[in-house]
Amino acid sequence: MRIPPETIRSLVGLHAQRVGKTSSVSSSSATSSVARSSTSGSLQLSDEATMLNTLKAGVKAMPDVDASRVQQVRDEISSGSFTVNPNQVAEGLVLELGGA
């Protein structure tokens, strides 16, 4: 399943609002770490781990299929107005298969 970049930005923005930060997160800093407090016996998640949990919950809440897009394509096919852009298909295949 591919997650659109705007969805990721939206979820990161939501997380930033929740933790009171506005800085962007790079993929290299998105590793989770855990700190244990020896005096209270509690467990604290780092900001990165908390953000990853927020992103995970957001992705789980997303539908597997965009029903409105499916209906739009069905309507276009039925009306004969659906067109395929071969360049866009080729670019998508190259990206999906790990090419340049």
Number of C-alpha atoms within 10 A of each C-alpha: 5 6 9 8 9 9 14 14 14 13 20 21 17 18 20 17 11 12 11 9 12 13 9 10 14 8 7 6 8 14 13 14 12 13 10 11 10 8 6 7 8 9 11 13 14 14 18 16 16 18 24 18 15 17 20 12 12 16 15 10 9 11 8 10 9 9 10 9 10 11 11 12 15 13 13 13 12 10 9 9 10 12 9 8 7 9 9 10 11 11 13 13 12 12 11 10 9 8 9 6
